[in-house]
Amino acid sequence: MTKRLAESLSLAVQIPTISNADPLKEDREVFLRFQAFLEQRYPNMYRELEIKRFGDSLLYKWKGEQDEAELFLAHYDVVPHEGQGWTTEPFGGEITGEHVIGRGTLDDKGNCILLHEVVESLLAEGFKPKKTIYLAIGADEEVGGRRGAVEMAAYLKEIGAKIHTILDEGGAVTVDVIEGARKPLALIGLAEKGSTNFKLTLRGSGGHSSMPPPKNVIGEMADIIAKIDDNPAKVALTSTVQAMFETMAPYIMGVKGKLLGRIKKLFPVVSKILVSSPTTNSLVRTTTTVTMVKGGNAPNVIPAKVEAIVNARILQGDSVEKVSTRLRELIGDKAELEVALHEEPSKVTPHDTQEFELLKDSIEHIFGDVVVVPYLMSGGSDARHYQDLSEHIFRFSPVVMTKKDVASVHSADEMITLDNLDKGYAFFRDYLMQRSMR
């Protein structure tokens, strides 16, 4: 089975499905080629399942005996690779003795292919689910999911689909990622921070660089950016992050573990330690950072306008409106401020439930002696678009990831181990069968 899984993923990687926020800038033929690949590679699915297309996104329906349904999410679009310093061909799909290498192996063609492989094999075996199974495969997750996930979620809501649980990409089984952890930590995302873009615009008098004012609009924008960086939002302890740290605390060595175990009581002290790391800082506050600046277009011309994009990752309990108010207070009235992309924090999935326990059991069954931990995702996924369909939305990718693996996502030399493919296949098969028969 390992050979087929590796070959399937390799073939998928070789089709460079790079998404773009502007669909006119996408290579449509590439996306059609990927869809044709799925149809050729998984004939049982295309013969026996109901398939609806939403642009280039795909919604599969495997009709069960009951109307109640389970929903599995994945996506096959990927981010660009230029300028990242790859040491191998990003879309070569190279298979070594231990890995499949290429863009999308971890995010998220691996999950996409594994779900197809599991359903294809179960159909071949004559398995019949009691519940209806949906697979929603997005083609634009990396650029917000507006054409895929949003439309598929709206369709499922319109037809009254009775979705019980939803599983999407998210956390993973981590080793050497959390400092001091004595065991691998399996992180299940229960919520996502909101990702909102604010556009700042400064206007001034342009002119020739030979006669500059004391400070032009570029310098004024630099002052604004520095002010944003120097005045972060206040820290806050959400229920998800509290559960995360309290669950992992007994398995963290030394004083750090003891402090995390009492995080609710000691948060004013512990938070000062947490904000010193970009990773843990993102768990306890709304973050704002400037990601794009646009200004002059000639070396001897002072621009009359400068624009900057501030990306805010908004913590549960905060809101776009509150962040907008804070930014306005920081920057004053000179700069124009508008919301370029509006996205509130997601709802929080409860973890003291049978649904969480079943997922935990499947993870432990496949990955062995791991600690299953509730988790807050700082990044986004398609799952947020489906939150009106179910109270039980879990974000977990069935792979073991090291620091090196985590760093390769959206970066150079992304790869997945063959062992991860085997474990991922076993997990999806076990969990899908468990959920479909309950």
Secondary structure, DSSP 8 states (H G I E B T S, - for coil): -HHHHHHHHHHHHTS--B--SSGGGS-HHHHHHHHHHHHHH-HHHHHHSEEEEETTEEEEEE--SSSEEEEEEEE--B---TTS--SS-TTS-EE-SSEEESTTTTTTHHHHHHHHHHHHHHHHTT---SSEEEEEEES-GGGTSTTTHHHHHHHHHHTT-EEEEEEEEEEEEESSSSTTBSS-EEEEEEEE-EEEEEEEEEE---EETTS--SS-HHHHHHHHHHHHHHS-------HHHHHHHHHHGGGB-HHHHHHHHTHHHHHHHHHHHHTTSHHHHHHHS-EEEEEEEE--SSTTEE-SEEEEEEEEEE-TT--HHHHHHHHHHHH-SSSEEEEEE---------SSSHHHHHHHHHHHHHH-S-EEEEEEESS--GGGGGTTT-SEEEEEEEEEE-HHHHHHTTSTT-EEEHHHHHHHHHHHHHHHHHHHT-
